[in-house]
Each structure stands twice: as structure tokens, then as C-alpha cells.
Amino acid sequence: MSESSGAMTNLGQMTKEEPRLFSPGATLPFILVTALFLFWGIPSNMNDILIKQFMKSFEITRFKAGLIQSAYYMGYFLLSMPAALIMRKYSYKTGLVIGLLLYSTGTFLFWPAAVVRQYGFFLFALFVIASGAAFLETGANPFIAVLGDPRTSERRLNFSQAFNPLGAVGGVLVGTVFIFSGIELTPAEIETMRAAGKHGAYLQRETMRVVTPYLVIGTIMFAWALLVMRTKFPKVAEEAHEGADRAKGRFADLLHHRHFVLGVVAQFLYVGAQVGTWSYYIQYIQDYTGRPEKVAGYFLTGTLVAFGVGRFSATYLMKYYPPGRLMGAYSVANVALVAVAVLFPGGMGVWAIFLTSFFMSLMFPTIFALGIKGLGPATKLGGSLMVMSIIGGAVFPPIEGLIFSATHSMAAAISILILCYAFIAYYGFAGSKYNLPATAN
């Protein structure tokens, strides 16, 4: 067999050469889908800006502001399963197009929400955006994971996921520059403006600042949906055999995969830790250092840059270290860093939290790839449950808000993140181990 014909052999065939990162002939779909990882990183991290902005423009508590994350991640929880079922019936491509259109629709809803200045309307718009993002994550993660040799699934998914922090950094930077006005009124200034009848206009201006960035993002998402629609996607091995094996891809089968069940728990805790860290990082900085909102916003941008560096470097390190073991070591590092932030709030704590982003960077894609490994025709269903576990992002910020309300300490509020990283360390070292079924031997 010639070298050129050997490159076209079945994707599952094992060779002595180092396997390709993704399948031959799938370059354009790989690029288009990898870009989605960047796109859904934008709104999820702009939520961290919205929490601070809406606390000001709607004059709400940290607990109520934390409902931003609850509304957003509830969209993931409720739409991930329908997304999986639609993609199971049709294709990954169909689900991705639906996701982009929902995402775009949600961003456009920010305009009427700002005009009527209704906090609940904004929460609904965020729910719609997240519903679209749920379709994107439910489809993109397993599509990338199975788009090539199983031996490179963790590396491939970490590579694509490495673009997610670019969206996160871009979202926070855009929010810091274009949403934050830098105007933070003292209680005395607020009373003066109220007496002059100008406070309502000020709150309306602050609310309207969120509109333009979201309209621009929505336009880009709509254009990308059209591009994906016009691109021919390869039928991955899972879809090629799905018709004959569909009956085997049942939810009950997933419960027999211990590494998958523990992976769902680990993913729930990871997303809770990630969102719980970034949602209140600005508040932590302001509480313990007194820095203004724009400076705190730039710190948040910086920690997301560290997140991106960590993900790209982890992709490289996985060539030499087992993904699970590397994730376990990173999780132990974060247990120590969060402990420092709790025990030594202030400058040291700010930098400790800053560094946690570097070490959490590999966790989502690694947990995802390890969890769905070996699920076969149940991969889409398993992937949807993995994405549903993102509901952890809806649970932890309000809990932190309640802890803050009870203790008036942001350091005490983030202490619950230590438990999250401890479990992820266990999953990385032991819980993620996967053995082929006996029938495969």
C-alpha cells in the first residue's frame, strides 16, 4: 500500500506512526467548529461583567446578581438533552446551526430588555443565549473528540478548547472597556442625584451600555450560522454506524460506565468552581484592595489570559504526561491556592485566585474527553449529560452570595471551591480510569 493510500485508511485503525490530530479531509469543519469554542466563551464570561454592572444599574444585592449565572446555566441544563436528541436524529451540523441561531436571537433581545429596563427580561435573554450555547457545546465537544484517532481525543479537545479562553478574554475585555463606565457613585452622590431628579436617567444610561456589544456579537453569530450551513461536514464514525446501533445508545447503558458517572459529577463541580471564581473575582478585589471596577476588570481579563496560556500549555504537556494525572496535579495546586485566598485575603489572595485560572484551564475538556471515552453509540447522549452538568455554574454563585450575606466575607464565600477541586483531583488520579468492556478483548 502506498503512503498516500495509507493516509486514507479507516480512522479507527491503529498505526505505528503518531496519529494525526484530526481526520484527513476535515480541515474546514474542524476550523469552523473550533471557532465555536471561542464564541461561547464570550457571553459566559461577560456575565462576570454583567453581575457587577447590574448591581449598579438595577441596585441589586450580590445574591440577586448571582441569578444572572443561574438563568444562564439553566439554559444549558434544560436544552442540552433536546440538543442531543435533535443531533441524534439528524446530525451534529444541524444542532450547531440551531445553536448559533438561538445564541444570536438571545443577544438581540438585549436591546428591548434595556429599553424597558427590566431585569427579568435580561435574565430571559441570557437564558436564550445559553440555550444556543448548550446546542453548541453538546455538539462541538463530542464532534471534536471523535473527529480522529481515539488516542488523540484528549489532545484534540484540549486544542479546540484552548480557543475558549480567547473568547473569555475578549468578552471580559469588551465588557470592561465598553460596558463599565468607570462611574461609581458614593451614597451621598446618589442622594444628591435623586434630589435633583437625575438618578433615574443615570441608571438608564448604565443599563443601555450593555446593548451595543451584544448586538455586534449577535450579528457575528448569525453570519457564522450561515457559513456552517453552507459547509459540508464529514460523517464521523459514530454517525456512520448510528443507524444500526441506535438501540444500544440508551441512558441506562451510561450508568454502567463508572468513569462517565464520576465524570458528570466532576464536571458539575468544575463548572461550579470556575463560575464561582470568576463571578466574584471583581468583588473580591474591590473588597480587599479597594481597586476601582475598571482595574478589577483588567485583573479578571488577566486571569483569563492565564487560563488560555494554561490550556495551550496543557495540550503540549499531554504529549508526555497522562491527561488524568496531569489534571489531578493541577487540581491539588488549586486546592492550595484557594486555601491561600481564604486564609490571606488581600493582595496575596488576589494573586492566588489569579493563578487558579491557569491550573483549572485543562479541566473541562479533559473531564469531558475522559468521561465520554468508550461510550460508542451513546456518545451524544453522554455528551449531553456532560453539558447538562454545567448547571453547576447556576448553583455555586447564589450559594456564595448567601454565604457572603451571612458572613460579610468574600473569602469565606469562596472556601466551598476547595471541595470542588479536591473531588476533581480524585477523578483525575483514580475515578477517570477506563477499561474496555470484556467483549472487546
C-alpha positions as CSV (number, residue, x, y, z in Angstrom):
1,M,0.0,0.0,0.0
2,S,1.4,3.4,-0.9
3,E,2.0,6.2,1.5
4,S,-0.9,8.3,0.0
5,S,-3.4,5.4,0.2
6,G,-2.3,4.6,3.7
7,A,-3.3,8.1,4.8
8,M,-6.9,7.3,3.8
9,T,-7.3,4.1,5.9
10,N,-10.1,3.7,8.4
11,L,-9.9,6.4,11.2
12,G,-10.0,3.7,13.9
13,Q,-7.0,1.8,12.5
14,M,-4.0,1.9,14.8
15,T,-0.7,2.6,13.2
16,K,2.9,2.7,14.5
17,E,3.1,6.4,13.4
18,E,2.0,9.2,15.7
19,P,-1.8,9.6,14.9
20,R,-3.0,12.8,13.3
21,L,-4.7,15.4,15.5
22,F,-7.8,15.2,13.3
23,S,-9.1,13.2,10.3
24,P,-7.8,13.9,6.8
25,G,-10.2,16.0,4.7
26,A,-11.9,17.6,7.7
27,T,-9.9,20.8,8.0
28,L,-12.6,23.3,7.3
29,P,-15.2,21.7,9.6
30,F,-12.5,21.4,12.3
31,I,-11.8,25.1,12.0
32,L,-15.5,26.2,11.9
33,V,-16.3,24.1,15.0
34,T,-13.2,25.0,16.9
35,A,-14.2,28.7,16.4
36,L,-17.4,27.9,18.3
37,F,-15.3,27.2,21.5
38,L,-14.2,30.8,21.2
39,F,-17.7,32.1,20.6
40,W,-19.5,30.5,23.6
41,G,-16.6,31.8,25.8
42,I,-17.7,35.3,25.1
43,P,-21.1,35.6,26.8
44,S,-20.4,33.2,29.6
45,N,-17.6,35.4,30.8
46,M,-19.3,38.7,30.0
47,N,-21.7,37.5,32.7
48,D,-19.0,38.3,35.2
49,I,-19.1,41.9,33.9
50,L,-22.9,41.9,33.9
51,I,-23.0,40.9,37.6
52,K,-21.1,44.0,38.6
53,Q,-22.9,46.3,36.1
54,F,-26.4,45.2,37.1
55,M,-25.6,45.5,40.8
56,K,-25.1,49.2,39.9
57,S,-27.7,49.8,37.3
58,F,-30.5,47.9,39.0
59,E,-29.3,48.4,42.5
60,I,-29.5,44.8,43.5
61,T,-27.7,42.5,46.0
62,R,-24.9,40.1,45.2
63,F,-27.3,37.2,45.7
64,K,-29.8,38.6,43.2
65,A,-27.0,39.5,40.8
66,G,-25.8,35.9,41.1
67,L,-29.1,34.9,39.4
68,I,-27.5,36.0,36.2
69,Q,-25.4,32.9,36.3
70,S,-28.4,30.8,37.4
71,A,-30.5,31.9,34.4
72,Y,-27.6,31.4,32.0
73,Y,-26.7,27.9,33.1
74,M,-30.3,26.9,33.5
75,G,-30.4,27.2,29.7
76,Y,-27.6,24.7,29.5
77,F,-29.4,22.3,31.8
78,L,-32.8,22.4,30.1
79,L,-31.6,22.5,26.5
80,S,-28.7,20.1,26.4
81,M,-30.8,17.0,26.3
82,P,-33.1,18.3,23.5
83,A,-30.0,19.3,21.6
84,A,-28.6,15.7,21.9
85,L,-31.9,14.2,20.8
86,I,-32.0,16.5,17.7
87,M,-28.4,15.8,16.8
88,R,-29.0,12.1,17.4
89,K,-31.9,12.2,14.9
90,Y,-30.3,14.4,12.4
91,S,-26.6,15.4,12.7
92,Y,-24.0,17.4,14.6
93,K,-24.2,20.1,11.9
94,T,-28.0,20.6,12.4
95,G,-27.6,21.1,16.1
96,L,-24.7,23.6,15.6
97,V,-26.8,25.7,13.2
98,I,-29.7,25.8,15.6
99,G,-27.4,26.7,18.5
100,L,-25.9,29.7,16.6
101,L,-29.4,31.0,15.7
102,L,-30.6,30.7,19.3
103,Y,-27.4,32.4,20.5
104,S,-27.9,35.3,18.0
105,T,-31.5,35.7,19.0
106,G,-30.7,36.0,22.7
107,T,-28.1,38.7,22.1
108,F,-30.6,40.8,20.0
109,L,-33.1,40.6,22.9
110,F,-30.7,42.7,25.0
111,W,-32.0,45.8,23.1
112,P,-35.7,45.6,24.1
113,A,-34.6,44.5,27.6
114,A,-32.5,47.6,28.1
115,V,-35.2,49.9,26.6
116,V,-37.9,48.7,29.1
117,R,-35.2,48.3,31.8
118,Q,-36.5,45.0,33.2
119,Y,-34.0,42.8,35.0
120,G,-36.2,39.7,34.4
121,F,-36.1,40.4,30.6
122,F,-32.3,40.4,30.7
123,L,-32.4,37.0,32.5
124,F,-34.7,35.6,29.8
125,A,-32.3,36.9,27.1
126,L,-29.4,35.3,28.9
127,F,-31.4,32.0,29.1
128,V,-31.9,32.1,25.3
129,I,-28.2,32.8,24.7
130,A,-27.3,29.9,26.9
131,S,-29.8,27.6,25.2
132,G,-27.9,28.3,21.9
133,A,-24.6,27.7,23.7
134,A,-26.0,24.4,25.0
135,F,-26.5,23.2,21.5
136,L,-23.0,24.3,20.5
137,E,-21.3,22.6,23.4
138,T,-23.4,19.5,23.2
139,G,-22.4,19.1,19.5
140,A,-18.9,20.6,19.3
141,N,-17.3,18.8,22.2
142,P,-18.1,15.2,21.1
143,F,-17.7,16.1,17.4
144,I,-14.2,17.2,18.0
145,A,-13.5,14.3,20.4
146,V,-14.5,11.7,17.7
147,L,-13.0,13.6,14.7
148,G,-10.0,11.4,14.5
149,D,-8.0,8.7,16.3
150,P,-9.2,7.9,19.9
151,R,-5.6,8.1,21.1
152,T,-5.6,11.8,20.5
153,S,-9.1,12.7,21.7
154,E,-7.9,14.5,24.9
155,R,-5.3,16.4,23.0
156,R,-7.7,17.3,20.2
157,L,-10.4,18.5,22.5
158,N,-7.9,20.5,24.6
159,F,-6.6,22.1,21.5
160,S,-10.1,23.2,20.4
161,Q,-11.0,24.2,23.9
162,A,-7.8,26.3,24.1
163,F,-9.7,28.8,21.9
164,N,-12.4,29.2,24.5
165,P,-10.2,31.4,26.8
166,L,-9.6,33.7,23.8
167,G,-13.4,34.3,23.8
168,A,-13.4,34.6,27.5
169,V,-10.6,37.2,27.5
170,G,-12.3,39.1,24.6
171,G,-15.7,39.1,26.3
172,V,-14.3,40.4,29.6
173,L,-12.1,43.0,27.9
174,V,-15.0,44.2,25.7
175,G,-17.2,44.4,28.9
176,T,-14.6,46.2,30.9
177,V,-14.0,48.8,28.1
178,F,-17.4,49.3,26.7
179,I,-19.9,48.3,29.5
180,F,-18.1,49.7,32.6
181,S,-18.4,53.5,32.6
182,G,-16.0,53.9,35.5
183,I,-18.6,56.0,37.3
184,E,-19.1,54.6,40.8
185,L,-21.2,56.9,42.9
186,T,-20.9,57.2,46.6
187,P,-24.2,57.0,48.7
188,A,-24.0,60.8,49.2
189,E,-23.7,61.4,45.4
190,I,-26.7,59.1,44.8
191,E,-28.8,61.0,47.2
192,T,-27.8,64.3,45.6
193,M,-28.8,62.9,42.1
194,R,-32.1,61.7,43.4
195,A,-32.9,65.0,44.9
196,A,-32.1,66.6,41.6
197,G,-34.2,64.1,39.7
198,K,-31.2,62.8,37.7
199,H,-30.6,59.4,39.2
200,G,-33.2,57.5,37.1
201,A,-31.5,58.8,33.9
202,Y,-28.1,57.8,35.2
203,L,-29.4,54.2,35.9
204,Q,-30.9,54.1,32.4
205,R,-27.6,55.1,30.7
206,E,-25.8,52.5,32.7
207,T,-28.3,49.8,31.6
208,M,-28.1,50.9,27.9
209,R,-24.3,50.4,27.9
210,V,-24.7,46.6,27.5
211,V,-26.7,46.8,24.3
212,T,-24.1,47.6,21.6
213,P,-21.6,44.8,22.5
214,Y,-24.3,42.2,22.4
215,L,-25.8,43.4,19.1
216,V,-22.3,43.1,17.5
217,I,-21.8,39.6,18.9
218,G,-25.3,38.5,17.7
219,T,-24.6,39.7,14.1
220,I,-21.4,37.7,14.0
221,M,-23.2,34.6,15.3
222,F,-25.9,34.9,12.6
223,A,-23.2,35.2,9.9
224,W,-21.4,32.1,11.3
225,A,-24.6,30.1,11.2
226,L,-24.9,30.8,7.5
227,L,-21.3,29.8,7.0
228,V,-21.7,26.5,8.8
229,M,-25.0,25.8,6.9
230,R,-23.1,26.1,3.6
231,T,-20.2,23.8,4.6
232,K,-20.2,20.1,4.0
233,F,-19.4,18.2,7.2
234,P,-17.9,14.7,7.3
235,K,-19.9,11.9,8.8
236,V,-17.9,10.7,11.8
237,A,-17.6,7.1,12.6
238,E,-20.2,7.4,15.4
239,E,-22.8,8.8,12.9
240,A,-21.9,6.3,10.2
241,H,-22.9,3.4,12.4
242,E,-25.5,5.1,14.4
243,G,-28.5,3.7,12.4
244,A,-27.6,0.1,13.2
245,D,-26.5,0.7,16.8
246,R,-29.2,3.3,17.8
247,A,-30.9,0.9,20.1
248,K,-27.7,0.4,22.0
249,G,-27.3,4.1,22.8
250,R,-29.5,4.2,25.8
251,F,-29.3,6.2,29.0
252,A,-29.4,3.1,31.1
253,D,-26.2,1.9,29.4
254,L,-24.4,5.1,30.6
255,L,-24.9,4.2,34.2
256,H,-22.7,1.1,33.7
257,H,-19.7,3.3,32.9
258,R,-18.3,4.4,36.3
259,H,-15.8,6.7,34.7
260,F,-18.7,8.5,33.0
261,V,-20.9,8.9,36.1
262,L,-18.0,10.2,38.1
263,G,-17.1,12.5,35.2
264,V,-20.5,14.1,35.3
265,V,-20.1,14.8,39.0
266,A,-16.6,16.2,38.4
267,Q,-17.8,18.4,35.6
268,F,-20.7,19.7,37.7
269,L,-18.1,20.7,40.4
270,Y,-15.6,22.0,38.0
271,V,-18.0,24.4,36.3
272,G,-19.3,25.5,39.7
273,A,-15.8,26.3,40.8
274,Q,-14.9,28.1,37.6
275,V,-18.0,30.2,37.5
276,G,-17.9,30.7,41.3
277,T,-14.4,32.0,41.0
278,W,-14.8,34.4,38.1
279,S,-18.3,35.7,39.0
280,Y,-17.0,37.3,42.2
281,Y,-13.3,37.9,41.4
282,I,-14.1,41.6,40.8
283,Q,-15.9,41.8,44.2
284,Y,-13.1,40.0,46.0
285,I,-10.6,42.5,44.6
286,Q,-12.7,45.5,45.5
287,D,-13.5,44.2,48.9
288,Y,-9.9,43.5,49.9
289,T,-7.8,46.0,47.9
290,G,-10.3,48.9,47.2
291,R,-9.4,48.9,43.5
292,P,-11.9,50.6,41.1
293,E,-14.1,48.5,38.9
294,K,-12.1,49.0,35.7
295,V,-8.9,48.0,37.4
296,A,-10.6,44.9,38.8
297,G,-12.0,44.2,35.4
298,Y,-8.5,44.2,33.9
299,F,-7.4,41.8,36.7
300,L,-10.3,39.5,35.6
301,T,-9.0,39.8,32.0
302,G,-5.5,38.9,33.1
303,T,-6.6,35.8,34.9
304,L,-8.5,34.7,31.8
305,V,-5.3,35.2,29.8
306,A,-3.6,32.8,32.3
307,F,-6.5,30.4,31.7
308,G,-5.7,30.5,27.9
309,V,-1.9,30.0,28.5
310,G,-2.7,27.1,30.8
311,R,-4.9,25.4,28.2
312,F,-2.4,25.7,25.3
313,S,0.5,24.5,27.5
314,A,-1.6,21.6,28.8
315,T,-2.3,20.5,25.2
316,Y,1.5,20.3,24.8
317,L,2.2,18.6,28.1
318,M,-0.3,15.8,27.4
319,K,2.1,14.5,24.8
320,Y,4.3,13.5,27.7
321,Y,2.0,13.1,30.7
322,P,-1.3,11.1,31.1
323,P,-4.2,13.6,30.9
324,G,-5.8,12.3,34.1
325,R,-2.7,12.5,36.2
326,L,-1.9,16.0,34.9
327,M,-5.4,17.2,35.8
328,G,-5.0,15.6,39.3
329,A,-1.8,17.5,39.9
330,Y,-3.4,20.8,38.7
331,S,-6.4,20.2,41.0
332,V,-4.1,19.8,44.0
333,A,-2.4,23.1,43.1
334,N,-5.8,24.8,43.1
335,V,-6.8,23.4,46.5
336,A,-3.7,25.1,47.9
337,L,-4.3,28.4,46.0
338,V,-7.9,28.7,47.1
339,A,-6.8,28.0,50.7
340,V,-4.3,30.8,50.4
341,A,-7.1,33.2,49.1
342,V,-9.4,32.2,52.0
343,L,-6.7,32.5,54.8
344,F,-4.9,35.5,53.4
345,P,-7.4,37.8,51.8
346,G,-5.8,40.9,50.2
347,G,-3.0,41.2,47.7
348,M,-1.8,37.6,48.3
349,G,-5.3,36.3,47.9
350,V,-5.9,38.2,44.7
351,W,-2.8,36.7,43.1
352,A,-3.7,33.2,44.4
353,I,-7.1,33.4,42.7
354,F,-5.4,34.8,39.6
355,L,-3.3,31.7,39.4
356,T,-6.1,29.2,39.8
357,S,-7.3,30.0,36.3
358,F,-4.0,28.6,34.9
359,F,-4.5,25.3,36.7
360,M,-8.2,25.0,36.0
361,S,-7.7,25.5,32.3
362,L,-7.4,21.9,31.3
363,M,-10.2,20.6,33.5
364,F,-13.3,20.9,31.4
365,P,-12.1,19.4,28.1
366,T,-10.1,16.7,30.0
367,I,-13.0,15.6,32.1
368,F,-15.2,15.7,29.0
369,A,-12.9,13.6,26.9
370,L,-12.1,11.1,29.7
371,G,-15.8,10.8,30.6
372,I,-17.2,10.0,27.1
373,K,-14.3,7.7,26.2
374,G,-15.7,4.3,25.1
375,L,-19.4,5.2,25.1
376,G,-19.8,4.3,21.4
377,P,-23.3,5.0,20.1
378,A,-24.2,6.6,23.4
379,T,-21.6,9.3,22.9
380,K,-24.2,12.0,22.0
381,L,-26.3,11.2,25.0
382,G,-23.3,11.0,27.3
383,G,-22.1,14.3,25.9
384,S,-25.4,16.0,26.5
385,L,-25.3,14.8,30.2
386,M,-21.8,16.2,30.4
387,V,-23.1,19.6,29.1
388,M,-26.1,19.4,31.5
389,S,-23.7,19.1,34.4
390,I,-22.7,22.7,33.6
391,I,-25.7,23.5,35.8
392,G,-23.0,23.7,38.5
393,G,-22.4,27.2,37.2
394,A,-26.0,28.1,38.2
395,V,-25.7,26.6,41.7
396,F,-22.5,27.9,43.1
397,P,-22.7,31.8,42.6
398,P,-26.0,32.1,44.5
399,I,-24.6,29.9,47.3
400,E,-21.5,32.1,47.5
401,G,-23.9,35.1,47.6
402,L,-25.8,33.6,50.5
403,I,-22.5,32.8,52.4
404,F,-21.4,36.4,51.8
405,S,-24.7,37.7,53.1
406,A,-24.3,35.6,56.3
407,T,-20.6,36.3,56.9
408,H,-19.9,39.5,55.0
409,S,-16.7,37.8,53.8
410,M,-16.0,37.1,50.2
411,A,-13.1,34.9,51.4
412,A,-15.4,32.7,53.4
413,A,-17.8,32.5,50.3
414,I,-15.1,31.0,48.0
415,S,-14.0,28.4,50.6
416,I,-16.5,26.0,49.1
417,L,-14.4,25.8,45.9
418,I,-11.8,23.8,47.8
419,L,-14.2,20.8,47.9
420,C,-14.7,21.0,44.2
421,Y,-11.0,20.8,43.3
422,A,-10.5,18.0,45.8
423,F,-13.0,15.8,44.1
424,I,-11.6,16.7,40.6
425,A,-8.1,15.6,41.9
426,Y,-9.6,12.3,42.9
427,Y,-11.3,11.9,39.5
428,G,-8.0,12.7,37.7
429,F,-5.9,10.3,39.6
430,A,-8.4,7.4,40.0
431,G,-12.0,7.9,39.1
432,S,-11.4,8.5,35.4
433,K,-9.7,5.1,34.7
434,Y,-11.5,3.4,31.9
435,N,-11.3,-0.3,31.0
436,L,-12.5,-1.7,27.7
437,P,-15.6,-4.0,28.0
438,A,-14.8,-7.7,28.2
439,T,-16.5,-8.2,24.8
440,A,-13.8,-6.1,23.2
441,N,-11.0,-8.3,24.2
